[in-house]
Amino acid sequence: MYEKNIEILRDAVENHRAIRNIKFHRNPDGSFDLEGNLKLWIKCMEPFEKIFLWEQGAPGYDPEKTPLQENPYMVFIPADGAGEKEPRGTVIVAHGGGFQTRTGCEGVNVAWYFHEKGFNTVILSYRLAPYTRFDAIDDMQRAIRILRYRKEELHITDRIACMGFSAGGMLSANCATLYDPGKEDSEDPVERESSRPDAAVLGYGAFAVVAYPGGFFMNPFGDPEEVLRHGAICAENITRRERLKLAPEANITCDTPPFFIWQTNSDDPRNAFATGYALTMAGVPFEMHCFPEGVHGLALADGENDLAMNLPHVAKWADLCADWLLAQGI
């Protein structure tokens, strides 16, 4: 059923359908063109066969309030010849965009790359502002549960990695530290499945939240009060309990799954170091790469990104990550 998504994804990548050059990111008055960005995502994703995360609609979803956001969904891309081979694990790919918009190359192009490496992949379209970051976490956790519940139908194993970039990296870190084993008494059989990923891949961004002085950094994507209201990281008007819950490094335990972390030094490598330190203290395996060149938002760093930046050395992260995912049994 989902095999047709392979050719649709190939077409999207070959024709650069998810790319919007940075020069088109802003309106003539200098404001960020959220509408144009979200419309590009909708058009790019329209041909795919989708799996909506809640058949009756996500909790609190209001299409009138957010007409440029569909009900949260995922697009499943089976590995080539999946039905003829032993089942493989799945990589859920979460785009960035400051929890306000969608950076298409971080979903579409990355999913294609790891599909070509032999993995089942998923492009996740999670809720953005005015929904909260906690809603986005619920969306990724729901995707994990659905994949496990439907593993026989999809011909996959229950080994799942969550991979994200920028805001999506923060989301992946949250899901790798705030999981539950499943709600045994739930009337919804999907909710009885575990939401714990087996591996987490964090691609650049503000992962650490409370780990060093100054702690709780300002989000670079917009006005602090607006960003906070939309559920992203910011220093003001958020309870200490919420701050700690959103801090991956404060929720790492010996049961946390392994992490793969990569970023460029322009993103402040203390984010990676703080998370790596917490993983070390808990005895959780991880791999980390901090690249001296490059900026935020590179995706595969192969030129197929909104920045049109091709950095061969940074691009090696993807091959390294593919090898690492195989080692995790994905």
Secondary structure as GFF3:
##gff-version 3
##sequence-region A 1 330
A	DSSP	alpha_helix	4	14	.	.	.	ID=ss1
A	DSSP	three_ten_helix	22	24	.	.	.	ID=ss2
A	DSSP	alpha_helix	34	45	.	.	.	ID=ss3
A	DSSP	beta_strand	51	52	.	.	.	ID=ss4
A	DSSP	beta_strand	73	77	.	.	.	ID=ss5
A	DSSP	three_ten_helix	82	84	.	.	.	ID=ss6
A	DSSP	beta_strand	88	94	.	.	.	ID=ss7
A	DSSP	three_ten_helix	104	106	.	.	.	ID=ss8
A	DSSP	alpha_helix	108	116	.	.	.	ID=ss9
A	DSSP	beta_strand	120	125	.	.	.	ID=ss10
A	DSSP	alpha_helix	133	149	.	.	.	ID=ss11
A	DSSP	alpha_helix	151	154	.	.	.	ID=ss12
A	DSSP	beta_strand	156	165	.	.	.	ID=ss13
A	DSSP	alpha_helix	167	175	.	.	.	ID=ss14
A	DSSP	three_ten_helix	189	192	.	.	.	ID=ss15
A	DSSP	beta_strand	199	203	.	.	.	ID=ss16
A	DSSP	alpha_helix	224	229	.	.	.	ID=ss17
A	DSSP	alpha_helix	240	245	.	.	.	ID=ss18
A	DSSP	three_ten_helix	248	250	.	.	.	ID=ss19
A	DSSP	beta_strand	259	264	.	.	.	ID=ss20
A	DSSP	three_ten_helix	265	267	.	.	.	ID=ss21
A	DSSP	alpha_helix	270	282	.	.	.	ID=ss22
A	DSSP	beta_strand	286	291	.	.	.	ID=ss23
A	DSSP	alpha_helix	312	327	.	.	.	ID=ss24
###
